[in-house]
Structures are given as structure tokens and as C-alpha cells.
Amino acid sequence: MLIGLLGGRSYVEFVGKAPDDMVTSTFSGDNQLIDLKIKPEAVDPDDIDMLQDLVIAAVKDGMKQVNDATQQKLGKYTQGMGL
């Protein structure tokens, strides 16, 4: 998780990673994919399925980080509500 300032307002970024950081995905705190990086060695024209799996893993990891942070922040307000 990266925290910074943008136009005087704070923002949070979450970075999801595939194994060996072959693919990384960066999400804003409102679940928007804002960056996707793929290392050149992750690209094998004979194994596109592996690259697809790495992208999916990085995106899922980033989304999980956003969701976990949201639950942690909202948890104190939603306890006992069955949400």
C-alpha cells in the first residue's frame, strides 16, 4: 500500500503482485486499475497462458488488498450489522 498526497488530498494505492513480481498491478483506493507492468521475461510467445495467469494473479492480489483495507476501515462501523 502506498499513501501520498494529490492536490492536497491524500490517496492510497495498492500494488498487487504475481509470483516473482513478473506482473504488478496498481489500484486506487476506489478499485480502479491505474497501472499494469509486465516484465519482459514474463512474455513467452509460446506460453501465452502463463502470462494470462500472471496478469490475473496480480490483478486479484491488488483487488484483495483494496477490499481488505476497505473492510478493515469500515469494520469498526459495520460490526454487528451482519454485512
Helices and strands as residue ranges (DSSP letters): E 2-6, E 9-17, G 19-21, E 23-28, E 33-38, G 40-42, H 48-78
